[in-house]
Amino acid sequence: MPADGATCLTTRCFCELVRAEGIAQPANAWSSLAFVVAGVAALVLLRPATRPERVLLPLLAVALAAVGVGSFAFHATLTLWGQFVDVLPMYAVGCVLLAGALVRLGWVAPRPAAVGGVALLMALGVLLWLWPESRRVLFAAVLLPGIVLELVLARRGTAAARWLHLGLGLLVTAYLLWVLDQTGLLCDPSSPLQGHAAWHVLGAAAAWCLANHWATTGGTPHGATRRLGP
């Protein structure tokens, strides 16, 4: 990985004006901490009754907090190292979601799911280091399967999925704002109100909804045999 600026500096680092001194993008940097708030709140406030959710929820909380810290570092510096520590925790969230969905469906036992999740995260980290331009495609590739599998679980009627549906609605709204910001269709570079900052806040809220979904829909899925041990 070259020791220079973030990949986006050759194209577009979102709408917010890049400051020459201090925090490069204050609105985008400070709004990143919404993920830290979501992670801490999930860890402190939510207490799932059953496994594997009692294990999955702390993993998700730690990953979310790392997303917030990494995103702050990226928008504060707009460097390649900042980009790496921004994106890798996002991959971690996707890996936790995917592994969790597989276990909750009863398709994979917890231990193999954990090993597979770590292996996938390591592979994604190598790809991010060697090919940083792939970051957005790879993030979508690791995040979407977990979402789809959670929807499959919800369609089985094992429990109410209102938190999952609310989270998806927030995530879609956040992504639309991300697109509008990135393309410049909704852009005031000097404004403290930034579309990418809204993406952070709404994305953190969506992650909180996922944590609530896990906390309220634990238990063995209908028609599946799941090993609840470690």
C-alpha positions as CSV (number, residue, x, y, z in Angstrom):
1,M,0.0,0.0,0.0
2,P,1.6,3.3,-1.0
3,A,2.3,5.7,1.8
4,D,0.2,8.7,0.6
5,G,-3.3,10.0,0.7
6,A,-6.6,8.1,0.6
7,T,-7.7,6.6,-2.6
8,C,-10.6,9.0,-2.8
9,L,-8.3,12.0,-3.1
10,T,-7.8,11.1,-6.8
11,T,-11.6,11.2,-7.4
12,R,-13.9,12.6,-4.7
13,C,-13.7,12.3,-0.9
14,F,-17.4,13.0,-0.5
15,C,-18.9,16.5,-0.4
16,E,-17.4,18.0,2.7
17,L,-14.6,20.5,2.2
18,V,-11.2,19.1,3.0
19,R,-9.4,21.3,5.5
20,A,-5.7,21.9,5.2
21,E,-5.1,22.0,8.9
22,G,-6.7,20.1,11.9
23,I,-9.4,17.6,11.2
24,A,-9.7,17.2,7.4
25,Q,-13.5,16.7,7.4
26,P,-15.0,17.6,10.8
27,A,-18.7,16.8,10.2
28,N,-17.9,13.4,8.6
29,A,-15.3,12.7,11.4
30,W,-17.4,13.6,14.4
31,S,-20.5,11.9,13.1
32,S,-18.6,8.7,12.8
33,L,-18.7,8.4,16.6
34,A,-22.4,7.5,16.3
35,F,-21.2,4.0,15.7
36,V,-19.3,4.0,19.0
37,V,-22.5,5.1,20.7
38,A,-24.4,2.4,19.0
39,G,-21.8,-0.2,20.0
40,V,-21.6,0.8,23.6
41,A,-25.4,1.1,23.9
42,A,-25.8,-2.4,22.5
43,L,-23.2,-3.8,24.9
44,V,-24.6,-2.1,28.0
45,L,-28.4,-2.1,27.4
46,L,-29.2,-5.3,25.5
47,R,-29.2,-8.7,27.2
48,P,-30.2,-11.6,24.9
49,A,-31.7,-14.5,26.7
50,T,-30.1,-17.3,24.7
51,R,-27.0,-18.3,22.7
52,P,-25.7,-17.6,20.2
53,E,-27.0,-14.1,20.5
54,R,-25.3,-13.6,23.9
55,V,-22.0,-14.1,22.1
56,L,-22.9,-12.4,18.8
57,L,-24.1,-9.2,20.3
58,P,-20.8,-8.3,22.1
59,L,-19.0,-9.1,18.9
60,L,-21.2,-6.8,16.9
61,A,-20.8,-4.1,19.6
62,V,-17.0,-4.2,19.4
63,A,-17.1,-4.2,15.6
64,L,-19.4,-1.1,15.6
65,A,-17.2,0.8,18.1
66,A,-14.2,0.0,15.8
67,V,-16.1,1.3,12.8
68,G,-16.6,4.6,14.6
69,V,-13.0,5.0,15.7
70,G,-11.7,3.9,12.2
71,S,-14.1,6.2,10.4
72,F,-13.1,9.1,12.6
73,A,-9.4,8.4,11.8
74,F,-10.1,8.3,8.1
75,H,-12.1,11.5,7.8
76,A,-9.7,13.3,10.2
77,T,-6.6,12.4,8.1
78,L,-7.8,11.2,4.6
79,T,-4.7,8.9,4.5
80,L,-4.4,5.4,3.2
81,W,-3.8,4.1,6.7
82,G,-6.9,5.9,7.8
83,Q,-8.8,4.3,5.0
84,F,-7.6,0.9,6.0
85,V,-8.7,1.2,9.6
86,D,-12.0,2.7,8.4
87,V,-12.9,-0.1,6.1
88,L,-11.6,-3.2,7.9
89,P,-14.0,-2.8,10.9
90,M,-16.9,-2.5,8.3
91,Y,-15.8,-5.8,6.9
92,A,-15.9,-7.1,10.5
93,V,-19.5,-6.1,10.9
94,G,-20.4,-7.9,7.7
95,C,-18.5,-11.0,8.9
96,V,-20.3,-11.0,12.2
97,L,-23.7,-10.5,10.5
98,L,-23.0,-13.3,8.0
99,A,-21.7,-15.8,10.6
100,G,-24.5,-14.9,13.0
101,A,-27.2,-15.4,10.4
102,L,-25.8,-18.9,9.4
103,V,-25.8,-19.9,13.1
104,R,-29.2,-18.5,13.8
105,L,-30.6,-20.4,10.9
106,G,-29.1,-23.6,12.2
107,W,-27.0,-24.1,9.0
108,V,-23.6,-23.9,10.6
109,A,-22.4,-24.7,14.2
110,P,-21.0,-21.7,16.2
111,R,-17.4,-22.8,16.2
112,P,-17.0,-23.4,12.5
113,A,-18.9,-20.1,11.9
114,A,-16.5,-18.2,14.1
115,V,-13.4,-19.8,12.4
116,G,-14.9,-19.0,9.0
117,G,-15.7,-15.5,10.0
118,V,-12.2,-14.8,11.2
119,A,-10.7,-16.4,8.0
120,L,-13.0,-14.3,5.8
121,L,-12.1,-11.1,7.6
122,M,-8.3,-11.8,7.3
123,A,-8.8,-12.5,3.5
124,L,-10.7,-9.3,3.1
125,G,-8.0,-7.4,5.0
126,V,-5.3,-8.7,2.7
127,L,-7.4,-7.7,-0.4
128,L,-8.0,-4.2,1.1
129,W,-4.3,-3.8,1.7
130,L,-3.3,-4.9,-1.8
131,W,-6.2,-3.5,-3.7
132,P,-7.8,-0.6,-1.7
133,E,-9.9,0.4,-4.7
134,S,-12.0,-2.8,-4.1
135,R,-13.2,-1.6,-0.7
136,R,-16.8,-0.7,-1.6
137,V,-17.5,-3.7,-3.8
138,L,-16.1,-6.1,-1.1
139,F,-18.1,-4.4,1.6
140,A,-21.3,-4.9,-0.3
141,A,-20.3,-8.5,-1.1
142,V,-19.8,-9.4,2.6
143,L,-22.7,-7.4,4.0
144,L,-25.6,-8.3,1.7
145,P,-25.5,-12.1,2.2
146,G,-26.0,-11.7,6.0
147,I,-28.9,-9.3,5.4
148,V,-30.5,-11.7,3.0
149,L,-30.1,-14.6,5.4
150,E,-31.6,-12.7,8.2
151,L,-34.6,-11.9,6.0
152,V,-34.9,-15.7,5.2
153,L,-35.0,-16.3,8.9
154,A,-37.6,-13.7,9.4
155,R,-39.8,-15.2,6.7
156,R,-39.8,-18.5,8.6
157,G,-41.9,-16.8,11.1
158,T,-39.7,-17.6,14.1
159,A,-40.2,-14.2,15.7
160,A,-41.2,-10.6,14.9
161,A,-38.8,-8.9,12.7
162,R,-39.9,-5.3,13.2
163,W,-36.4,-4.2,14.3
164,L,-34.8,-5.8,11.3
165,H,-37.2,-4.1,8.9
166,L,-36.7,-0.8,10.6
167,G,-33.0,-1.2,10.3
168,L,-33.2,-2.0,6.6
169,G,-35.3,1.0,6.0
170,L,-32.8,3.2,7.8
171,L,-29.9,1.6,5.9
172,V,-31.6,2.2,2.5
173,T,-32.2,5.8,3.4
174,A,-28.6,6.2,4.6
175,Y,-27.3,4.7,1.3
176,L,-29.4,7.1,-0.8
177,L,-27.9,10.0,1.2
178,W,-24.5,8.5,0.6
179,V,-25.1,8.4,-3.1
180,L,-26.4,12.0,-3.2
181,D,-23.4,13.2,-1.3
182,Q,-20.9,11.2,-3.3
183,T,-22.2,12.3,-6.6
184,G,-22.6,16.0,-5.6
185,L,-26.3,16.1,-6.2
186,L,-26.8,17.1,-2.5
187,C,-23.7,19.1,-1.7
188,D,-22.7,22.2,0.2
189,P,-19.0,21.7,1.0
190,S,-18.8,24.2,3.8
191,S,-22.0,23.2,5.6
192,P,-21.9,21.3,8.9
193,L,-24.8,19.3,7.6
194,Q,-23.4,16.7,5.3
195,G,-25.0,13.7,3.5
196,H,-22.1,11.5,4.4
197,A,-22.4,12.5,8.1
198,A,-26.1,11.5,7.9
199,W,-25.0,8.2,6.4
200,H,-23.0,7.6,9.5
201,V,-25.8,8.5,11.9
202,L,-28.4,6.5,10.1
203,G,-26.1,3.6,9.6
204,A,-25.3,3.5,13.3
205,A,-29.1,3.6,14.0
206,A,-29.6,0.7,11.6
207,A,-26.9,-1.3,13.4
208,W,-28.6,-0.6,16.7
209,C,-31.8,-2.0,15.2
210,L,-29.9,-5.2,14.1
211,A,-28.7,-5.5,17.7
212,N,-32.2,-5.2,19.0
213,H,-33.4,-7.7,16.4
214,W,-30.8,-10.2,17.7
215,A,-31.7,-9.5,21.3
216,T,-35.4,-10.1,20.8
217,T,-35.4,-13.0,18.3
218,G,-33.1,-15.5,20.0
219,G,-33.8,-19.1,20.2
220,T,-33.7,-22.2,18.0
221,P,-35.2,-21.5,14.6
222,H,-38.3,-23.3,13.4
223,G,-37.5,-26.7,11.8
224,A,-33.8,-26.4,12.6
225,T,-31.5,-28.1,15.1
226,R,-29.0,-25.7,16.5
227,R,-26.2,-26.4,18.9
228,L,-26.3,-23.8,21.6
229,G,-23.0,-24.6,23.3
230,P,-19.8,-22.7,22.6
